Amino acid sequence: MPKPTKGPRLGGSPTHERIILRNLATQLFEHGRVTTTETKARRVQPLAEKLITKAKRGDLASRRLVLQSITDQSVVHTLFAEIAPALEGREGGYTRITKIGPRKGDNAPMAIIEVITESVEESRANRAKAPRAAAKSEAPKAESKSKSKATKSEEEAPAVEDTEEVEATEAADVEEPTAEAGATTSEEATEEAADEK
């Protein structure tokens, strides 16, 4: 059941409101989507859904009922020939309202109302794929993070080994020059002491 309308009428009088909603429905079926205010989108959605339901019946009586609201015969033909067959497997919920933020001039909340053209099976498949795709996209990120951590640890590990090797060679360099520079060992010291006596 549609949500009851509250607040002032669109356009001021009941006749003007009906004209506004019929024009919005006509544009919706002609273009597939319409950008309008959230209030108008919520008000035209039940009318559009009823018209699509009548178009799904496909008989002459339904076409005449739709022509009472939508006077453009080319749009009615599009509704009966293209939109209704595409929505044959769907049991309602033919339109979707998406909020898009405020309008720049007067800050009115705007929305896009569109006819859902994908079949029920496609939308179910998309919904089923979405969590899997999100999980798959998170998994490579986690793997790449672990790989990057592993490469960082590998990069740090050789650096530590390199510093140990450098310290060992520096220590060897320090010991070698002292031995070569004439620092005496215990045997040489005893020989020198014996020579002096």
Summary of the structure (lengths in Angstrom):
residues: 197
radius of gyration: 40.5
end to end distance: 123.0
largest distance: 138.4
contacts: 472
relative contact order: 0.08
helix: 68%
strand: 10%
